[in-house]
Amino acid sequence: MKTGLYIVSTPIGNLNDISARAINTLNNSDIIICENPKHSLKLLSKLGIKKKLISLHDYNEEVVIENLKEDLSVKKISLISDAGAPLMCDPGYKLVRHCIENKIHVTTIPGPSSVIGALQLSSIPTNKFIFHGFLPKNKKAIGDFIDGLAESNATSVFFVSRHKLLQFLEEISQKLPEQKLAVCKELTKLNERVIIGSSTTVLREIKKNPKNILGEFVLVVEGSNYRSKTAFSGLSPEIIKAINKLLNKFSLTDTVEIVHKIGDINKNEIYKKALELKNEK
């Protein structure tokens, strides 16, 4: 092994998923940078690895870089996260940038990733996708996020805390009731479960059992280009004109409900057109 930085992926649940190369790299490292040393010790103890651990967080990354400037040039240092691939919504990009800018050797030891695992299990097209990180926290931001999903041509992947899961599903089922999505729960763990279907179907299934909202979640939402290619072709000029007028008096959600009840038209089609018209305004 050369001296420098090794970005090492670790298991997202099942500890047996760690690769032989990852074990070898950690074994031969002089220092291991991690998020939570207590958490990382569980994995390292199982592997029989004892190394100096340094905690890295968003608030101390620059300090860690400063403290390790000399070590990065003469020692073998591994970067791991609490689970999965480092830097995916975890600190570390400043460290990598520092190494690259200072011509310090950097390489990746690929392995488990909840993002890739969720895509594989979702049965949703994977040829074009966007990873959004964590779902926004407040209600308005979640609503705006869903509006963005309605316009996106790519599959969307993001993390959702159990506290926000129901809120998101209720919101998207109101705005995009037919949108296909997959809720991936506790991937590679004993309670792994993937629920796939329209947003309304998934919401109904999740609500059946309180245990369904326990754990860690990755959501995959189908892009709009995989819905009907003629999504708006069924909307006559008269309907579009009516939507435009209603938007002057009613909210986006109310407009969709009114047009849906009067014209018996798919809500997704109405919503996407209404959102397009609203943005034009």
C-alpha positions as CSV (number, residue, x, y, z in Angstrom):
1,M,0.0,0.0,0.0
2,K,1.1,3.5,-0.8
3,T,1.0,6.3,1.7
4,G,-2.0,8.5,1.4
5,L,-5.8,8.4,1.8
6,Y,-8.0,5.3,1.3
7,I,-11.8,5.8,1.1
8,V,-13.2,2.5,2.4
9,S,-16.8,1.4,2.2
10,T,-18.1,-0.6,5.1
11,P,-21.3,-2.7,5.6
12,I,-24.6,-0.9,5.7
13,G,-26.1,-3.6,8.0
14,N,-24.8,-7.1,7.5
15,L,-21.2,-7.2,8.8
16,N,-20.3,-10.0,6.4
17,D,-20.7,-7.7,3.4
18,I,-17.2,-6.2,4.0
19,S,-14.8,-7.0,1.2
20,A,-11.4,-8.8,1.5
21,R,-9.8,-5.7,0.0
22,A,-11.4,-3.4,2.6
23,I,-10.2,-5.7,5.5
24,N,-6.7,-5.7,4.1
25,T,-6.7,-1.9,3.7
26,L,-7.9,-1.3,7.2
27,N,-5.4,-3.8,8.6
28,N,-2.5,-2.1,6.9
29,S,-3.6,1.5,7.8
30,D,-1.7,3.5,10.3
31,I,-4.8,5.6,11.2
32,I,-8.5,5.2,10.6
33,I,-10.7,8.3,10.3
34,C,-14.3,7.6,11.2
35,E,-17.5,9.4,12.3
36,N,-18.2,7.7,15.6
37,P,-15.3,5.7,17.1
38,K,-17.6,3.7,19.4
39,H,-19.7,2.7,16.4
40,S,-16.7,1.8,14.2
41,L,-15.1,-0.2,17.0
42,K,-18.0,-2.8,16.7
43,L,-16.9,-3.6,13.1
44,L,-13.1,-3.3,13.8
45,S,-13.4,-5.6,16.9
46,K,-15.2,-8.2,14.8
47,L,-12.3,-8.0,12.3
48,G,-9.7,-8.1,15.0
49,I,-8.3,-4.7,13.9
50,K,-6.8,-2.3,16.4
51,K,-5.8,1.1,15.0
52,K,-5.7,4.7,16.1
53,L,-9.1,6.2,15.5
54,I,-9.8,9.9,14.7
55,S,-13.4,11.2,14.7
56,L,-14.4,13.4,11.7
57,H,-17.5,15.5,11.6
58,D,-18.7,18.5,9.6
59,Y,-17.8,20.9,12.3
60,N,-14.2,19.6,12.8
61,E,-13.1,18.6,9.3
62,E,-10.8,21.5,8.8
63,V,-9.1,20.9,12.2
64,V,-8.6,17.2,11.4
65,I,-7.0,18.2,8.0
66,E,-4.7,20.6,9.7
67,N,-3.7,18.0,12.3
68,L,-3.1,15.3,9.7
69,K,-1.2,17.4,7.1
70,E,2.1,15.7,7.8
71,D,0.7,12.2,8.4
72,L,-1.2,12.2,5.1
73,S,2.1,12.4,3.2
74,V,4.0,9.7,5.1
75,K,1.3,7.3,6.5
76,K,-1.5,5.1,5.2
77,I,-4.8,6.6,6.4
78,S,-8.3,5.1,5.9
79,L,-11.6,7.0,5.9
80,I,-14.8,5.2,6.8
81,S,-18.3,6.2,7.7
82,D,-20.7,4.7,10.2
83,A,-22.1,2.6,7.4
84,G,-21.7,2.2,3.6
85,A,-19.8,4.5,1.3
86,P,-18.0,7.5,2.9
87,L,-18.9,11.0,1.7
88,M,-22.6,10.0,0.8
89,C,-24.2,12.6,3.1
90,D,-21.2,12.2,5.4
91,P,-18.2,14.5,5.9
92,G,-14.9,13.9,4.1
93,Y,-15.0,15.8,0.8
94,K,-12.8,18.6,2.1
95,L,-10.3,16.0,3.2
96,V,-10.3,14.4,-0.2
97,R,-10.0,17.8,-1.9
98,H,-7.0,18.7,0.3
99,C,-5.3,15.5,-0.7
100,I,-5.9,16.0,-4.4
101,E,-4.8,19.6,-4.3
102,N,-1.6,18.6,-2.5
103,K,-0.9,15.7,-4.8
104,I,-1.4,13.1,-2.0
105,H,-2.4,9.6,-3.2
106,V,-6.2,9.0,-2.9
107,T,-8.1,5.9,-3.9
108,T,-11.4,4.3,-3.2
109,I,-12.1,0.8,-1.9
110,P,-15.7,0.3,-3.2
111,G,-18.3,-1.7,-1.4
112,P,-21.8,-1.6,0.1
113,S,-24.0,1.4,-0.6
114,S,-27.6,1.8,0.4
115,V,-28.2,4.1,-2.5
116,I,-27.2,1.5,-5.1
117,G,-29.0,-1.3,-3.1
118,A,-32.2,0.6,-3.0
119,L,-32.1,1.3,-6.8
120,Q,-31.4,-2.4,-7.5
121,L,-34.4,-3.5,-5.4
122,S,-36.9,-0.8,-6.5
123,S,-37.8,-2.2,-10.0
124,I,-37.6,1.4,-11.1
125,P,-35.3,2.4,-14.1
126,T,-31.8,3.1,-13.0
127,N,-30.1,4.4,-16.2
128,K,-30.5,8.0,-15.0
129,F,-30.9,8.9,-11.4
130,I,-30.3,11.8,-9.0
131,F,-29.2,11.3,-5.3
132,H,-30.8,14.1,-3.2
133,G,-29.3,13.3,0.2
134,F,-31.7,13.7,3.0
135,L,-35.4,14.8,2.6
136,P,-35.8,18.4,3.7
137,K,-37.1,18.9,7.2
138,N,-39.9,21.5,7.2
139,K,-43.3,21.0,5.5
140,K,-42.9,23.8,2.9
141,A,-39.5,22.5,1.8
142,I,-40.9,18.9,1.5
143,G,-43.8,20.3,-0.7
144,D,-41.3,22.1,-2.9
145,F,-39.2,19.0,-3.1
146,I,-42.2,17.0,-4.3
147,D,-42.9,19.7,-6.9
148,G,-39.3,19.1,-8.1
149,L,-39.9,15.3,-8.3
150,A,-43.0,16.0,-10.5
151,E,-40.8,17.8,-13.0
152,S,-37.8,15.5,-12.9
153,N,-37.0,13.2,-15.8
154,A,-34.7,11.1,-13.7
155,T,-35.3,8.5,-11.0
156,S,-34.8,10.2,-7.6
157,V,-33.1,8.6,-4.6
158,F,-33.0,10.0,-1.1
159,F,-32.8,9.2,2.6
160,V,-35.8,9.7,4.9
161,S,-35.8,9.6,8.7
162,R,-38.6,7.6,10.2
163,H,-40.0,10.8,11.7
164,K,-40.6,12.3,8.2
165,L,-41.6,9.1,6.3
166,L,-45.4,9.4,6.8
167,Q,-45.4,13.1,6.3
168,F,-43.7,12.7,2.9
169,L,-45.9,9.8,1.8
170,E,-49.1,11.7,2.7
171,E,-47.9,14.8,0.9
172,I,-46.8,13.0,-2.3
173,S,-50.0,10.8,-2.3
174,Q,-52.1,14.0,-2.4
175,K,-50.1,15.6,-5.1
176,L,-48.9,12.6,-7.2
177,P,-51.2,9.7,-6.2
178,E,-50.1,7.5,-9.1
179,Q,-46.4,8.2,-8.9
180,K,-44.5,4.9,-8.5
181,L,-42.0,4.7,-5.7
182,A,-40.2,2.2,-3.5
183,V,-39.7,2.5,0.3
184,C,-36.6,0.5,1.2
185,K,-36.3,-0.3,4.9
186,E,-33.3,-1.6,6.9
187,L,-31.4,-2.8,3.8
188,T,-29.3,-6.0,4.4
189,K,-30.5,-6.3,8.0
190,L,-32.9,-8.9,9.5
191,N,-35.9,-6.6,9.1
192,E,-35.2,-5.7,5.5
193,R,-38.3,-4.9,3.5
194,V,-39.1,-3.1,0.2
195,I,-42.6,-1.7,-0.4
196,I,-43.2,-0.8,-4.1
197,G,-46.3,0.7,-5.7
198,S,-48.1,4.0,-6.3
199,S,-47.6,6.6,-3.6
200,T,-51.2,6.0,-2.4
201,T,-50.7,2.2,-2.3
202,V,-47.4,2.5,-0.4
203,L,-48.9,4.9,2.1
204,R,-51.7,2.5,2.8
205,E,-49.3,-0.4,3.2
206,I,-47.0,1.5,5.5
207,K,-50.0,2.5,7.8
208,K,-51.0,-1.1,8.3
209,N,-48.4,-1.7,10.9
210,P,-46.6,0.8,13.3
211,K,-43.4,-1.3,12.9
212,N,-43.3,-0.2,9.3
213,I,-42.0,3.2,10.2
214,L,-39.2,1.9,12.4
215,G,-35.7,1.8,11.1
216,E,-33.6,3.5,8.4
217,F,-35.2,4.3,5.0
218,V,-34.0,5.0,1.4
219,L,-36.8,6.1,-1.0
220,V,-36.7,5.7,-4.8
221,V,-39.2,7.7,-6.9
222,E,-39.8,7.1,-10.6
223,G,-38.9,9.9,-12.9
224,S,-41.7,11.6,-14.9
225,N,-40.3,10.5,-18.2
226,Y,-41.2,6.9,-17.3
227,R,-44.8,7.8,-16.8
228,S,-47.0,8.1,-19.9
229,K,-45.2,9.9,-22.7
230,T,-48.5,11.5,-23.6
231,A,-49.2,12.8,-20.1
232,F,-50.6,16.1,-21.2
233,S,-51.9,15.0,-24.6
234,G,-55.2,14.0,-22.9
235,L,-55.7,17.5,-21.6
236,S,-57.8,19.4,-24.1
237,P,-57.2,23.2,-24.6
238,E,-60.4,23.8,-22.7
239,I,-59.1,21.8,-19.6
240,I,-55.8,23.6,-19.7
241,K,-57.6,27.0,-19.9
242,A,-59.8,25.9,-16.9
243,I,-56.7,24.9,-14.9
244,N,-55.1,28.3,-15.6
245,K,-58.2,30.2,-14.4
246,L,-58.6,28.1,-11.3
247,L,-55.0,28.7,-10.4
248,N,-55.9,32.4,-10.1
249,K,-58.3,31.6,-7.3
250,F,-57.3,28.3,-5.7
251,S,-54.2,26.6,-4.5
252,L,-52.4,24.0,-6.7
253,T,-53.8,21.1,-4.7
254,D,-57.3,22.5,-4.7
255,T,-57.1,23.1,-8.5
256,V,-56.0,19.5,-9.1
257,E,-58.9,18.2,-7.0
258,I,-61.5,20.3,-8.8
259,V,-60.4,19.4,-12.3
260,H,-60.0,15.7,-11.3
261,K,-63.6,15.6,-10.0
262,I,-65.1,17.4,-12.9
263,G,-63.2,15.8,-15.7
264,D,-62.3,12.4,-14.2
265,I,-58.7,12.9,-15.3
266,N,-55.6,11.3,-13.8
267,K,-54.4,13.5,-10.9
268,N,-50.8,13.1,-11.9
269,E,-51.5,14.6,-15.4
270,I,-53.4,17.5,-13.9
271,Y,-50.8,18.2,-11.2
272,K,-47.9,18.3,-13.6
273,K,-49.7,20.6,-16.0
274,A,-50.9,22.8,-13.2
275,L,-47.4,23.0,-11.8
276,E,-46.1,23.9,-15.2
277,L,-48.7,26.7,-15.6
278,K,-48.1,28.0,-12.1
279,N,-44.3,28.2,-12.7
280,E,-45.0,30.2,-15.9
281,K,-47.0,32.6,-13.9
